[in-house]
Amino acid sequence: MTTTSLPPVLRPAEPPLRALTELADRFARDVRGDLTGVQLSGITLATADLRAGEAFVAIRGVNRHGAELAQTAAEQGAVAIITDADGADIAASAGLPIVVVDDPRAVLGDLSAWVYGTGATDPLPLLLGTTGTNGKTSVSHLLQGILDQLGVVSGLSSTAERHIAGEVIVSRLTTPEASEMHALLALMRERAVEAVAVEVSAQALSRHRVDGIVFDVAGFTNLSHDHLDDYADMEEYFQAKLPLFTPERARRGVISLDSPFGARVVEHSGIPVVTVGTPSIAADPAAAEAADWVVTIDDERQAGTVFTLTGPSGRSLTTLVPVIGQHMAANAGLAIVMLLEAGYAWERLVETFQRDGQIVAHLPGRTQFISGESGPAVYVDFGHSPDAFEKTLAAVRRVTPGKVLMLFGADGDRDATKRFDMARTAVEGSDILVVTDHHPRFEDPASIRATLIEGARRAQPDAEIHEYSPPEKAIVAAVGMVGDGDAILWAGPGHQDYRDIRGVRTPYSARELARRALIAAGWPAPEPHWPVPYDDRV
């Protein structure tokens, strides 16, 4: 079976050399072997990414200890092993010097910051971090797009992509492991990047992936039902987000009040914060109206959403974000206020938007319009939570004169508690529902589809619901059910270029499949401006 390879881990071309003895003085509880004269040029968790001259950090996993790979690391040129006491015993036979620490994962961020010189007191680009259930990827891409409009050399780390001064690389994780994150920042500094937008997941905070980093501005979008496979309940999920708004993690914050959790972030924040609200979509419109900055929706078009941002001292600007949906205007407002808090001048932003007539940003897989000038409007979106479905379906409905068809599946081996809510929201917001597969992983895809259909039937017993597998068949069928003036929202796959089927990353592109389905049905479709990671046999 054909599989996609993982994108490369990015490192500075000329990393600093660090003495292993000095690392041990700073971090070690114990050492094994002779550290004298050993220098390292990097640090990594994965032998697959290890380069000669680097230290291998061996962490206990669910099924095995990373120290079992010490011999492999030595053969690939590792100069040292950093691990816990159990790992040190396992790794001893590899013959490398060993630095013993109590908890390798817990110190990985500080270790990486020291190795790459990317700690809080080191010279770094301006850092803008965004967290929340929905919108954090969009805010990150909007930040990076606006920075480019301003003429700022920018960087980006999001679920979809990494950008480094114009170079684009597909992402591996929403937020990279700490060793990769610090190497990325070192590379960005090496390439004279001035400001970086970083998507920060709850898991990144819980699993120490952003340790050792202090953001200049942290943003919060919202919190809704998601990731309850990782967290016991919504309260634990909320508590996992809060550390970003402490002095150890950020200097200033911008908080959206559109979800009830926004006010709680403000209440518990340990750093100065300002607020932004979008009354038309907020759970509490009065609270959003009372925010420091308010986003008002002026017009919704297929080309995007026109909004006005008003704030202190009578400041006001009107512009267009090139994506449909009031929630996208809310994301744009949050991004603009984050840039203001970072020190970019209000007048500079206003002049830039007036010059260009809109925000210039590309949001891969975020309500991405696939269609041509005629035929059904097809949107491919990354949203995979009930709240994302609700907001995006409503946005599609407002710009669609005809029927709205929803096409979606659900992740296997992930939070199954949200599946009924996903199905309910999908069927309530559409005229036709098509259920298909997404990433089944090691679950039975037919069982996942059955759960989704059951949830939809419970919500609307008389709804028009179809089931197709695989997705290649589903999108062809969906296009055949609609016509000119109708719309299809294919939610879930977004920008991703693979499906996870029993641990195999199978090449796949929902955007390309949708484009081909339109052409096969006789409708025009644009040439792809995305990777096509599979051949014509699909």
PEDASUL-V198496 format. One record per helix or strand. SS is the DSSP state (h for helix, s for strand). FROM is the first residue (numbers start at 0). LEN is the number of residues. If there is no record, write none. Layout:
BEGIN
SS FROM LEN
SS FROM LEN
END
This chain:
BEGIN
s 17 2
h 19 8
s 29 3
s 38 2
s 41 3
h 46 3
s 53 4
s 59 1
s 64 1
h 65 10
s 79 4
h 84 10
s 96 4
h 103 13
s 125 6
h 135 14
s 153 4
s 160 4
s 166 4
h 177 13
s 194 5
h 201 5
s 214 6
h 233 12
s 249 7
h 259 9
s 271 6
h 284 5
s 292 9
s 303 7
h 311 3
s 315 6
h 325 16
h 345 11
s 367 2
s 370 1
s 376 5
h 385 13
s 403 5
h 415 13
s 431 4
s 440 1
h 444 15
s 463 4
h 470 10
s 486 5
s 497 4
s 503 4
h 509 11
s 524 1
END
